[in-house]
Amino acid sequence: MVTVRTEMDKNRYIQILNTPHLIQQEEITELKKVIDEFPYFQSARSLYLKALNNQKSFKYNNELKTTAAYTTDRTVLFNFITSTIFTEETSTKEATLHQQIAEEIQQEEPQEVLDIKEELSLGKPLSFTQNESHSFNQWLQLSVKKPIIRTSEKPKTEDKISIIEKFIQNSPKISRVKKGAISEVKVHKNEQPTLLMTETLAKVYLEQKKYGNAIKAYEILSLKYPEKSGFFADQIKRIQILQNSK
């Protein structure tokens, strides 16, 4: 059992554990200190995540990945962030939230790009529902691929010969096809998971800066929900502006 040894005392911690939707700014700072000292303290991480969600903080999305890394069962985490308790909002004024986000980001970008990001809700907490486990798993996937390290040394002539000889000895033989036999070639269709496509998944691609995937996602959604095709078309135009601004 973890003992809270920071400025936050035990009784106060139990109090905010019972009322997570009432976490104040001062308590957020103290919770951060707690999880820095005890990275595997699950309830503290959950409270900190809830607090960031309450504030609509741009730090939430990355913190969600960090919390998942320290969580043994991600199903429990998914059930928590999609629960009514977690999604319950505080009475904080929207104007204060926008001002706080603007102060946190502190990015030197053209006003047009900032406006586009605001319209696309970039940096704001991703909101998953109970039937969006696929989108949740996509968000947690690492997008960084390890580079292939190629050696500049060329194999020696003797090594080449031995490789060729080994191949000749062990190579599989192709059996003759009988006359009249019908061979069936299976072609795997490259189908888009239209049933799994949601607006949240499109936002996941946006947050990961996979703009091509995001555009494709909105194109699928436009076909899936024709009544919202105008909105999705506007989203695609905004994403294209972001692509061109890189």
N, C-alpha and C positions, 0 to 999 in steps of 0.2 A: 504494500500500500504506500502511495506517495504522500509525503507530508509537505504541505505548502509552507515554504520557509521564506518567501519573499514578503513584500509589504502587505500583501493580501492575507488576512487572517482566516482561520478555518470557518468561522461562523459566517463571515461575509461571502466566502466562496460558496458555501452551501446555499446561501440566500439567492445568489445570482444563478446557481445551478437549478433552482426551483423556478426562477423567473427570468429565463434567458432573453426574453424580448425587452427587458428593461435595463439591459447593460448600458452603462454610461461610458463616456470617453475615457475617464480616469481608470475605470476598471479594464478597459481594452488594453491600455498600456501595461497594467499589472499582469493581465493574462499573458501578454506577449513575453514578459519576463519569466513567467512560470514555465511556458513551453520551451523557452530558450534554455532553461535550467533542466527541465525534464521533457525531452523531445517525445517520449513515448507515453506521456500523460494524456490518455485518450479524451477524457471528459473536458480537460482544459483546452485541448485543440478544438473540440466541438464547439465549446463556448466562444472561443476566439473567432472561429469560422462564422458562427451565428452573428456575432457582433459586426464583423465586416460586411455581412450580407445586409444587416439592418441599416448600415450607413451607405449602402450601395458603393462601397469602396472599390477602386480599380485593383486593389491588392487581393481581392477575394479570389479571383479565378486562379491565380498562381498558388495561393495558399491552399486552395482545394486540392491541387496536385500534390503539394507537400504533405497535406493531411493524409491523402490516399497512400503516399509512400510509407507513412508511419502506422497505417492501419492494417491489421492482420486480415480482417474480413471486410472487403470493400462493399459487400452487399449491405452490411450494417450501416456503413457510411452513406450509401445511396438511399437507403430507407430513411435515414435521418434528415438528409438535405431535401427530401421530397415530402417530409411530414408536415402536418399543419402547424406544429409548434415552430418548426424552422422557418416556414414561409410567412408566418405571422409578422406583420410590419409594425414598426413603431410609429409614434405620432410626430416624428421629426419632420420639419417643413422641407418641402422639395427645394426651395430656393437655397436653403442652407446647405443641402446636400450637393447641389451643383457647384456652389462656391468652394466647398471643401474638396471636391474632386478636382476642380481647376487648380487649387493650390497644391494638391498632391502631385499632379501630373508634371507640371513645370516643363513643358516641352516647347522648343522653339520650332514651330511648324507654321506653314502658311495658314491664314485664317480659313481659306476654302477647305483645306484638308481637315482642320479642326472641326469645321461645321459638318463635313461629311461624316466624320467619326462620331459626332454627337447624334446625327440623324440615324446612323447605323447602330447606335448604343454600344460602340466598341469600348471595352474596358469595364463595362458594368457587369455585375454578377450574372452568370448564366443560370437560368431557372429551368431545372429539369422536373419532369413529372414522373409518376410511377411507371408509365409505359415507355419511358425513354432511356432504358438501360443501355441500349445500343449507342445512343448519343453520348451518354456518360462515359462509356468505355472508350469511345473515339476521342473524347477530350483528354483522357488520362494517358493515351498512347504517346510515347516519345517520338517526336518528329525528326530528331537528330539521327542521322545514319553515320555509321563509322566508315571512314574512307578506306578504300582498298590499298594496302601498302604493297607496291610492286618492287621487286628487287631488280637492280640493274645488271646483276651478274648473269651471264648466259651459260647454259648447261654445257659441259664438256662433250667432245665428240663421242668418247667412250660411253657416257651416260645416255646420249641419244640412241646409240646402237642397242644398248641393253634394254632401253624402254621399248624400242621397236620390236626386238626379239620377244620380249615378255608379252607384248600385245598380240603377236602372231600366235604364240603358244596358248594364250588364254582367251583369245577373242571368240565370242559366241558365233556359231554357224547359223546361217539363215536357212530354214527349211523351205523346200519347194512347195509352191502353192498348187494344190490339186486342180485339175481341169474341172470347170463347172462350179467350183466353190465360190460362194458369194461372201465377199469381205465387207464387213460393216465398219464404216469410219464414223466415230462419234465426234461431233463438233460441239464444243462447249460454247454456249452463247455468252457474250459479254453483257449480261443484263445489269442494269442499274437497280439497286435495292429500293425501288419506289415505295414499297410498303413501309420501309424503315426511315424514309426521308421525312424530316420534320423541320420546322423553322429553327428549333434549337440546334439541330445538327448543322444547319447552314451557318448559324452564328458561331458554332464551334470552329468551323473551317475559317471563318473570318478572324476569330481570336488567334488562331494558329497561323494567320497570314497566308493561308492556302486559298488565294483569291480565285484561281481557276476552279477549284473544287466548290467554292462558295457560289460562283456564278452558275455552275452546272446544277448545284443543289436547288437554286431558285428557279432555274429553268424547269426542273422536274416538278417542283412545287406549283409552278404556274400551270402545268398540265394537269396536275392532281387537283388543284383548287382553282378552276378558271375564274371564279367570282372574285379572286384576289390577284388576278394576273397583272392588273395595273400597278398594284403595290409592289409585286415582285419585280416588275420591269424597272421601277424606280430604284429598287435596291441594287439591281444589276448595274444600272448606270452609275450609281454611287461607288460601287466596288471598282468599276472600270476606271473611274477618276483616281482612286487610291492606287491602282496598278500603275497608272501613267505618272504618278507623282513620286514613285520610288527612284 
